[in-house]
Structures are given as structure tokens and as C-alpha cells.
Amino acid sequence: MEKQAQYDRAYLEMAQVWGQLSYCERKKVGALIVKDRMIISDGYNGTPSGFENICEDDNYETKWYVLHAEANAILKVAASTQSCKGATLYITLSPCKECSKLIHQSGIKRVVYATAYKDLSGVEFLKKAGVEVQHFPLEKSEV
């Protein structure tokens, strides 16, 4: 296996482990932002700071204000002295339309995801915007 693929697998597996920290029950999603082989941010899906850690309502629907893993990771970078410009985002689930806009605007140049979401319009948007996107499936037994 080429060296980049080894790094891609390792970072995606770490994002998968990080996603297990999510309080969401329906889906646990993890994200890492890597720049120059350094993790500069991490995130998982969940409610905003100061809100109860319950992501689903009484009907088991995701609450509208739950932040996606990649949005949390990008917001952490925005609150730091780091920059996403030229970075790679590793995420366990392909990004939605809304997060794809954030990814593009933040300067992330590459996205590697493990599982495809049912709606791939976010992935198509990123490709159209010139962001390199790679589907890198992980085996269930790997983590």
C-alpha cells in the first residue's frame, strides 16, 4: 500500500474512533483536519456548547441545531490561530450540502470520507469547486 493510503487509512480510523465520543444515537460521525501531517482540529456531531447532550427529539429525529462533525472541526480552527488553507479533512460520513460550502470556503483542498451519505450533492459541489474528494471505505472490523 502506498504511503499516502496508509496515512489516509490511519487518519480515517482515528476519525472513526473520535466519532464514538458523540452523544448522538442515530449516527456517530467523526472528523479530523490534517495539515502538513499534523492534526490541527477534530470534531464529532453534537449539540452546540451549553446545550444538553441530546441530539434526537422525542420522535427520534435529529434536532435541527445539531452541528455536524466537519462543521465542529472547522469552527475549532476558526477559533484558533490555525488555518484550514490547503488542509485535508478526514470524515467518516460524506459531507452534506451545507457543510460542503463551509469546507470549500475554509480552504480545505482535500476530503477523504469512509461512508457515502444517501445524498451526494455535497460531494458533487466540492468536486465542482476544485476540492479533491476521495471515497475510502473502511472495513467494519478495522476499528
N, C-alpha and C positions, 0 to 999 in steps of 0.2 A: 504494500500500500504506500502510495506517495506520502511525503511528509505533510503536505497541506491537508490531505484527507485524514491523517492521524490527528492533527490539531482540530479539524472540524468535528470529528467524532468525539474527542475529549471535551471540547467546549459545549457541544450539544448535550452530552451526558451530564455535564455539570449543570447546565440549564435545566435539565430534567429533574435532577436532584433538588435544585433550588425551587422549582415549581411546586414540589411537595410541601413547601412551607405555607402555601396558600391556604386560606380558610375556606375557599370556595369548594363546594361539594360537587357541582356538575362537571367542572373542568378545572384542572390544576395546570397552569401554564407558567413556564419559567423562561427568563430571557437574560442573556449576558451581552454586554457591549465590549468588544475587544479591539484594542488599537495598539499596533506595534507589539503584538503578542503579550499585551498586558490587559487584564480585565479592568476596565475603567468604570463599569457600572453593572448592576444586576437589578432584577425586578421579578415580581410574580404578580398574578392578578389578585386584586383585592380592593377593599373599600378605602377611601381617602383617609388620611390621618385624622384622628379624632372621632371617627365613626365606629360603630360596633363592627366587629369582625364577622358579620353575617352577610354573605353575598347573595343569597337567594331569598325571595319573599315567601309568603305562605303557600303560594301556588307552585313553588319550586322553580320560578322564573328568576333569571339573574336580574338584580336591581340595576336600574339604568345608570347609576352613578359609580358602579364598579369600574375601576381602572384596569386596563389590560396590562399584561406583563411588560410589553415593549414600551408602552407609554410611561409606566413607572420607572423603567430603566433610563429612558430619555430625560424624564423630569429630574432624576437624581443628578444626571450630568449637568443639566441646566442650572442646578443649584450649587454646582461645584466650580472649580477653576479649570476643569477639563473641557474638551471639545469632542464632539462626535465626528467631526470632519475627517473623512477617509476611513472610518472605523467599519468593523463588521458586527452585525447583530446576529446572535445565535438565539433561536427561539424554537420552542417545542411545537408550536402550532402556527401555521402560516398567518401573516398579519391581515387584519380586516381592512376595509376601505379607509376608515378614519385613521387608524394607526399608520397606514401606508403613507398618508400625507405627512404625518409627523416624522416618519423615518426619512422620507425624501428631504424635507425642509431642514432636518437636523444635520444633514451632510453625510449620513451613513451611506457607504458606497457598495456594501455587500450584505446580503441577507441569506442566512443558511437556516432552513427550518426542517423539523423532523416529520411532522404530520400535516397533511393538507386539510384545511378547513373546507366545509362544503361550498363556500363562496370564495372563488379565487380571484375576484375582481381587484382586490388589494395587491395581489402578486402581479397581475397584469399591469396595473398602474405603475408599480415600481419598475417593471421591465421597460415600459414606455418612457419612464423618467430617466432611464440610463443606469439604474441600480442593478448590479449583478445579483441574481436570485438563484439559489440552488436548493433543490429538494434533496435532503439527505436522511432517508428513513433509518431509524434505529430499531434494532431487534428488541422485542419485549424483554428478553432475558438479560439484556446488556446492563440494565440498571436495576 
